[in-house]
Amino acid sequence: MTTPPGRRARTLTPTEAGRLTWDLVVIGAGSAGLVGARTAAALGARVLLVEARGFGGECLFTGCVPSKALIAAADAAEDARGARRLGIHAGPVRVDFPAVMAHVRRAIAEIEPVDSPDTLAASGVYTLRGRARFDSARSVVVEGVGIPFRDALIATGSSPVLPAGADAGAVLTNETLWDLDELPARLLVLGGGAIGCEMAQAFARLGSEVTLVHRGDRLLPKEDPDASALILDALRADGVDVRLRTTLESAPPRDAATLARLSDGTTVTADRVLAALGRRVDTTGLGLDAAGVGTESSGAVAVDRTLATSNPRIRAAGDATPLPRFTHTAGMFGSVAATNAVLGLSRRVRLDDVPRVTFTSPEVAAVGASSADAAASGLRVVETAHSHLDRAIAEDRTAGFTRLVVDRKGRVVGATIVGPRAGESLGEMSTAVSRGLTVSGLAGVIHAYPTYSDAAWNAAVRDAQSALHRGVIAAAIRLLRRLRRRRR
């Protein structure tokens, strides 16, 4: 049953929760925990969701929502400055940073009720505020009260990595960035991954003098090298001082103005330092040993493809695991974990068609195999440069490309898109990769014109047309032409 007899789901005290044996106890109310709890409740399970801080997790309060709200403001400022390229002349752009941050907080506040305990109760999910730890393989403790379960889902998330030796109060992270009320005049960003590039560009467009330090040879090291090069050009065009193959040597102090020493022998003066060095999992205090749950060397909870841990009654999803760390994977994997727990299934998660988007300008969106994979595996690559894409030309935003990776059977097995709204165009490519669609099948679908999604269609059409001149298809076409001529 979904609820105890005569009761509607609601927020409980530890004592109330301890009176019942729960079909599923979910620890953590971020994306994985929220979706997992709702899925289990929809399947008729008695579900308790335990959260120590805010219902909604990192994505709502310190990740996806605030960062995209800030990026929207930064893009608006840049659009106003750049409108002259289209013949539109506006006055000097003035950024009201407190108003920008007010917009960010309004976005959070508007979305927050969707993940609130009241909304969860309407879905049949009981909630409990507090910090949970396992005290056995079949129970957790919250505020000293034991709560038994039949199955459990760990969805405790991750936290930002700080520079070695740095005082936690001396640097900003994606968790503390949103407390700013004053625009930093000089911002030092550590890390050239997605968060580092997004925030460096956004703050530069809002008026900060930004230096980005990255230890690698290129930005966005997990993406196509050509995409990395375009983002490097874009950040530098926005005034970001990008230092590649460089690290921070001296940990920043708490002083308002920091003289940071870099490995290239230079120093950078910064009013604030933002660490965007990745995420780490810390399960200290979760009682995994008592539950018989193993971890990897990184600290992440070890899971198999069904999301089961070494304790078959306990599963894990989201950032707490070593699997791809995105909000959309957390939600999908949380649902799979909950379904497996409640119904006793062994559904496996797929990792070869996980989409990802970096929300810089231009955006970088990718799914499946990359061009590097193609070179190593004998796959072929077909692409459309956006300098030949009508919509991009009309908007004067031609820096970008759409690249499809195709296997020997003509199936789309990967895609990379760099350009405006690339994340929106990626949806079709994700479907193609997931469902094994062929380029000829994609070419046969009418696409609205003129759109950015035309780029993938154009690439597919060219590839399909080239097949007309090869092998059996070419021979069949020649035969049909001859037969047609004879009939006439």
VOGU-3710 file (C-alpha; in Angstrom, 3 decimals, decimal comma):
1> mttppgrrar> 0,000/0,000/0,000  1,117/3,569/-0,581  0,095/5,000/2,796  -0,593/3,612/6,257  -4,310/2,970/6,905  -6,314/6,151/7,361  -3,375/8,450/6,693  -2,297/10,719/3,891  1,414/10,952/3,106  3,053/13,824/4,986
11> tltpteagrl> 6,196/14,918/6,807  6,898/12,657/9,766  8,970/12,846/12,912  11,668/10,188/13,424  9,497/8,520/16,063  6,532/8,303/13,690  8,727/6,965/10,890  10,210/4,347/13,194  6,818/2,758/13,844  6,602/1,407/10,305
21> twdlvvigag> 8,647/-0,896/8,108  9,133/0,921/4,823  9,150/-0,707/1,409  11,757/1,838/0,337  13,770/4,358/2,333  15,434/6,961/0,128  18,321/8,979/1,570  18,735/12,309/-0,203  16,171/14,513/-1,939  18,131/15,611/-4,976
31> saglvgarta> 17,214/14,553/-8,490  17,930/10,837/-7,983  16,133/10,664/-4,651  13,115/12,680/-5,742  12,494/10,702/-8,917  13,242/7,410/-7,189  10,809/8,164/-4,364  8,032/9,265/-6,720  8,548/6,230/-8,943  8,332/3,830/-6,008
41> aalgarvllv> 5,211/5,524/-4,651  3,581/5,362/-8,090  4,210/1,612/-8,041  2,310/1,318/-4,772  5,249/1,152/-2,369  5,354/2,708/1,089  8,161/5,253/0,649  10,071/7,410/3,118  12,343/10,143/1,734  14,918/11,465/4,227
51> eargfggecl> 16,672/14,785/3,566  19,106/16,649/5,819  19,015/20,003/4,009  16,797/21,217/1,169  14,328/19,185/-0,856  15,438/19,682/-4,454  19,136/19,138/-3,904  22,140/20,577/-5,653  20,462/21,058/-9,030  17,736/23,315/-7,668
61> ftgcvpskal> 19,655/25,356/-5,132  23,263/25,514/-6,331  23,514/23,859/-9,743  21,380/23,742/-12,869  18,710/26,273/-11,961  20,788/29,160/-10,574  23,592/28,725/-13,107  21,232/28,819/-16,084  19,410/31,822/-14,632  22,747/33,644/-14,306
71> iaaadaaeda> 23,778/32,612/-17,809  20,489/33,960/-19,169  21,262/37,369/-17,654  24,818/37,296/-18,991  23,608/36,343/-22,473  21,072/39,188/-22,400  23,858/41,642/-21,639  26,000/40,303/-24,470  23,072/40,286/-26,913  22,492/43,958/-26,156
81> rgarrlgiha> 26,164/44,770/-26,740  26,354/42,677/-29,901  23,127/43,844/-31,520  25,062/46,308/-33,681  26,195/43,399/-35,864  22,536/43,194/-36,964  22,176/46,939/-37,405  20,654/47,590/-33,981  22,370/50,227/-31,844  21,585/50,339/-28,137
91> gpvrvdfpav> 23,042/52,570/-25,455  25,721/51,460/-22,996  24,760/48,261/-21,183  24,462/48,591/-17,400  24,495/45,449/-15,289  22,615/45,658/-11,988  24,221/42,669/-10,299  21,971/42,615/-7,211  18,990/42,546/-9,575  20,616/39,711/-11,536
101> mahvrraiae> 20,999/37,711/-8,340  17,416/38,533/-7,392  16,376/37,007/-10,717  18,433/33,908/-9,912  16,751/33,542/-6,524  13,285/34,065/-8,012  13,919/31,223/-10,427  14,855/28,942/-7,532  11,828/30,055/-5,496  9,429/29,454/-8,394
111> iepvdspdtl> 10,656/25,918/-9,005  11,160/24,947/-5,364  7,505/24,059/-4,618  7,660/21,285/-7,241  10,054/19,401/-4,951  8,529/20,406/-1,634  7,348/17,934/1,027  3,743/18,969/0,361  4,039/18,165/-3,330  5,781/14,899/-2,517
121> aasgvytlrg> 2,961/14,023/-0,109  0,461/14,492/-2,911  2,464/11,864/-4,825  2,244/9,457/-1,900  5,782/10,023/-0,595  6,384/10,441/3,138  9,207/12,790/4,056  11,473/13,151/7,066  13,914/15,974/7,745  17,132/14,779/9,295
131> rarfdsarsv> 20,441/13,052/8,687  20,192/9,297/8,164  22,857/6,668/8,711  22,695/2,915/8,370  22,984/0,940/11,594  22,404/-2,448/9,956  21,720/-4,017/6,589  17,983/-3,450/7,061  17,597/-0,170/8,963  18,674/3,449/9,260
141> vvegvgipfr> 18,862/5,754/12,255  17,646/9,362/12,273  18,096/11,380/15,469  18,656/8,183/17,426  15,498/6,476/16,177  15,787/3,231/14,200  13,743/3,019/10,998  13,436/-0,431/9,363  13,185/-0,942/5,612  12,827/-3,711/3,063
151> daliatgssp> 14,927/-1,820/0,476  16,861/1,446/0,454  18,191/3,894/-2,104  21,306/5,990/-1,448  21,080/9,324/-3,263  23,301/11,548/-1,147  24,992/13,407/-3,994  28,462/14,927/-4,110  30,295/18,100/-3,089  32,771/20,442/-4,821
161> vlpagadaga> 36,503/19,738/-4,831  38,597/22,504/-3,236  42,169/23,437/-4,177  44,746/21,526/-2,150  45,435/23,318/1,112  42,763/25,953/0,576  40,623/27,252/3,412  36,991/26,380/2,621  35,975/29,957/3,402  38,545/31,468/1,057
171> vltnetlwdl> 37,146/30,182/-2,251  33,773/30,153/-3,874  32,249/26,955/-5,217  28,998/26,310/-7,039  27,472/25,901/-3,577  28,511/29,333/-2,240  28,611/31,378/-5,435  24,943/32,239/-5,119  25,463/34,138/-1,882  27,186/36,949/-3,808
181> delparllvl> 25,435/40,298/-3,826  28,275/42,257/-5,388  29,880/41,543/-8,748  33,553/40,605/-8,253  35,668/43,128/-10,136  38,349/40,459/-10,660  37,451/36,773/-10,617  39,885/33,853/-10,797  38,251/30,619/-12,003  40,041/27,327/-11,357
191> gggaigcema> 39,102/24,577/-13,797  38,261/24,412/-17,485  35,436/21,894/-17,399  31,787/22,701/-18,010  31,177/24,683/-14,808  34,427/26,611/-15,082  33,801/27,616/-18,698  30,137/28,497/-18,108  30,832/30,684/-15,087  33,962/32,316/-16,517
201> qafarlgsev> 32,055/33,429/-19,593  28,959/34,496/-17,662  30,870/36,667/-15,197  32,964/38,186/-17,983  29,772/39,150/-19,814  28,376/40,637/-16,617  31,465/42,822/-16,244  34,052/40,945/-14,181  37,688/40,774/-15,236  38,053/36,994/-15,411
211> tlvhrgdrll> 41,109/34,750/-15,479  40,529/31,039/-16,042  43,292/28,615/-15,036  43,190/25,054/-16,380  45,811/22,334/-15,939  44,974/20,569/-19,215  45,986/21,220/-22,800  42,466/22,262/-23,756  39,173/23,342/-22,270  36,327/20,827/-21,992
221> pkedpdasal> 38,724/17,879/-22,250  35,905/15,329/-22,541  34,502/16,991/-25,659  35,491/17,007/-29,325  38,803/18,903/-29,742  37,220/21,157/-32,364  34,502/22,046/-29,848  37,164/22,847/-27,263  38,904/25,164/-29,715  35,668/27,035/-30,482
231> ildalradgv> 34,949/27,538/-26,782  38,491/28,795/-26,188  37,981/31,356/-28,968  34,571/32,331/-27,563  35,854/32,858/-24,010  38,789/34,922/-25,195  36,463/36,987/-27,392  34,470/37,751/-24,225  37,626/38,963/-22,511  38,457/35,887/-20,415
241> dvrlrttles> 42,197/35,457/-19,846  42,539/31,677/-20,353  45,713/30,033/-19,031  46,098/26,453/-20,230  48,613/23,955/-18,803  48,638/26,070/-15,654  47,760/25,453/-12,011  47,374/27,469/-8,844  50,520/27,155/-6,731  49,618/29,167/-3,627
251> apprdaatla> 46,333/28,511/-1,857  44,261/31,693/-1,664  43,906/33,361/1,744  40,713/34,869/3,121  41,754/38,429/2,167  39,337/40,436/0,035  42,003/40,800/-2,678  44,127/37,724/-3,412  47,501/37,687/-5,148  47,450/34,162/-6,570
261> rlsdgttvta> 50,702/32,619/-7,751  50,430/30,388/-10,810  52,620/27,567/-12,055  53,628/29,579/-15,142  55,499/31,972/-12,863  52,942/34,773/-13,026  50,594/36,167/-10,415  46,951/37,126/-10,729  45,141/39,569/-8,494  41,593/38,463/-7,792
271> drvlaalgrr> 38,866/39,737/-5,524  37,280/36,286/-5,452  38,381/32,793/-6,445  35,915/30,243/-7,834  36,881/26,562/-7,664  35,368/24,498/-10,471  37,618/21,467/-10,085  35,048/18,706/-10,163  32,976/16,853/-7,580  33,759/14,288/-4,907
281> vdttglglda> 31,696/11,824/-2,901  31,940/11,816/0,875  29,980/9,054/2,580  31,515/9,667/6,002  28,848/9,199/8,640  26,500/7,287/6,358  27,263/3,966/8,066  28,007/2,038/4,885  30,124/-0,521/6,742  27,214/-1,376/9,017
291> agvgtessga> 25,011/-1,813/5,949  27,521/-3,961/4,082  27,801/-1,444/1,247  31,141/-1,183/-0,538  32,754/1,860/-2,101  35,286/2,508/-4,840  38,696/4,091/-4,243  37,199/7,480/-5,089  34,714/7,112/-2,245  31,766/6,659/-4,591
301> vavdrtlats> 29,272/3,933/-3,759  30,057/0,890/-5,915  27,094/-0,277/-8,011  26,470/-2,665/-10,869  24,422/-1,830/-13,971  21,195/-2,600/-12,081  22,336/0,005/-9,511  22,579/-2,614/-6,766  25,340/-2,271/-4,187  27,154/-5,118/-2,422
311> npriraagda> 24,063/-5,295/-0,198  21,351/-6,519/-2,605  18,678/-4,667/-0,597  20,405/-1,318/-1,036  20,801/0,558/-4,307  22,421/3,866/-5,175  21,927/6,478/-7,885  23,027/9,981/-8,780  26,288/11,664/-7,856  26,903/9,239/-4,983
321> tplprfthta> 27,880/6,626/-7,600  30,736/6,653/-10,147  28,259/6,748/-13,059  27,866/9,877/-15,252  26,975/12,812/-13,004  24,184/14,798/-14,612  20,763/15,770/-13,331  19,078/13,818/-16,124  21,059/10,652/-15,439  20,390/11,009/-11,714
331> gmfgsvaatn> 16,656/11,147/-12,333  16,589/8,306/-14,845  18,862/6,079/-12,784  16,920/6,891/-9,625  13,779/5,671/-11,357  15,480/2,465/-12,520  16,852/1,800/-9,034  13,453/2,330/-7,417  11,665/0,126/-9,955  14,182/-2,658/-9,441
341> avlglsrrvr> 13,823/-2,378/-5,667  10,024/-2,347/-5,532  9,297/-4,910/-8,254  12,338/-7,135/-7,828  13,511/-6,500/-11,381  17,025/-6,307/-12,794  16,691/-3,471/-15,285  20,101/-2,226/-16,369  21,071/1,371/-17,017  22,544/2,355/-20,375
351> lddvprvtft> 25,725/4,392/-20,447  26,412/4,621/-24,181  23,690/7,143/-25,008  23,954/9,658/-22,149  23,545/13,214/-23,491  25,429/16,185/-22,044  25,391/19,934/-22,648  27,806/22,707/-21,697  25,812/25,948/-21,596  28,455/28,307/-22,884
361> spevaavgas> 27,891/30,529/-25,896  28,019/28,696/-28,238  26,639/25,650/-26,460  28,386/22,297/-26,731  26,091/19,259/-26,817  27,123/15,655/-27,310  25,824/12,103/-27,073  27,335/8,703/-27,774  30,486/8,165/-29,814  32,790/11,085/-30,621
371> sadaaasglr> 34,923/11,784/-33,669  37,904/10,463/-31,687  36,016/7,189/-31,173  35,317/7,123/-34,890  38,994/7,435/-35,769  39,854/4,571/-33,440  36,996/2,265/-34,452  36,627/2,653/-38,192  33,384/4,604/-37,939  32,679/7,460/-40,302
381> vvetahshld> 31,873/11,075/-39,513  29,469/13,305/-41,453  28,992/16,929/-40,564  27,593/20,321/-41,438  29,632/23,423/-40,695  27,317/26,146/-39,428  28,954/28,559/-41,839  26,777/26,692/-44,386  23,634/26,591/-42,214  20,986/29,081/-43,297
391> raiaedrtag> 19,616/29,812/-39,824  23,113/30,437/-38,459  23,882/32,755/-41,377  20,618/34,658/-40,828  21,518/35,210/-37,173  25,210/35,845/-37,880  26,175/33,056/-35,479  28,123/30,743/-37,750  30,824/29,574/-35,322  29,890/25,949/-34,841
401> ftrlvvdrkg> 29,195/22,596/-36,444  26,981/19,526/-36,236  28,857/16,239/-36,473  27,318/12,751/-36,680  29,208/9,514/-36,078  27,854/6,632/-38,162  28,625/2,902/-37,922  29,065/0,413/-40,769  25,330/-0,319/-40,839  24,494/3,345/-41,320
411> rvvgativgp> 23,257/3,828/-37,748  23,840/7,083/-35,881  25,984/6,133/-32,870  27,067/9,590/-31,747  26,727/13,308/-32,324  28,380/16,572/-31,332  26,702/19,936/-31,870  28,335/23,311/-31,225  26,155/26,358/-31,669  23,198/28,323/-30,309
421> rageslgems> 20,595/26,113/-28,617  22,707/23,028/-29,317  21,151/21,363/-26,285  17,710/21,671/-27,870  18,895/20,089/-31,132  20,551/17,252/-29,221  17,229/15,664/-28,274  16,706/14,269/-31,763  20,273/12,957/-31,857  19,855/11,285/-28,464
431> tavsrgltvs> 16,751/9,529/-29,768  18,626/8,452/-32,900  21,513/6,989/-30,907  19,261/5,317/-28,337  16,947/3,759/-30,925  19,572/2,807/-33,480  18,186/5,065/-36,209  20,024/5,203/-39,515  21,169/8,297/-41,353  18,861/7,360/-44,219
441> glagvihayp> 15,960/7,176/-41,767  16,898/10,562/-40,348  17,230/12,003/-43,858  13,703/10,793/-44,683  12,094/12,873/-41,922  10,898/16,338/-42,928  12,551/19,009/-40,775  11,230/22,533/-40,317  13,223/25,207/-42,149  15,177/27,257/-41,241
451> tysdaawnaa> 16,278/25,803/-37,910  19,509/24,779/-36,238  18,315/21,181/-36,346  18,609/21,487/-40,130  22,340/20,925/-39,689  21,973/17,304/-38,600  19,377/16,702/-41,303  21,625/18,212/-43,984  24,510/16,000/-42,874  22,242/12,938/-42,969
461> vrdaqsalhr> 20,893/13,851/-46,410  24,395/14,231/-47,838  25,439/10,898/-46,369  22,309/9,175/-47,669  22,855/10,672/-51,115  26,467/9,510/-51,202  25,244/5,953/-50,613  23,276/6,185/-53,855  26,541/6,020/-55,771  27,949/2,932/-54,052
471> gviaaairll> 27,487/-0,818/-54,251  24,129/-2,552/-54,561  22,091/0,639/-54,242  23,927/2,257/-57,154  23,419/-0,851/-59,287  19,708/-0,979/-58,433  19,284/2,687/-59,368  20,973/2,134/-62,733  18,702/-0,823/-63,419  15,558/1,102/-62,554
481> rrlrrrrr> 16,625/3,997/-64,775  17,127/1,639/-67,728  13,760/-0,002/-67,173  12,064/3,354/-66,929  13,606/4,548/-70,200  12,439/1,405/-72,001  8,858/1,830/-70,798  8,829/5,372/-72,129
//
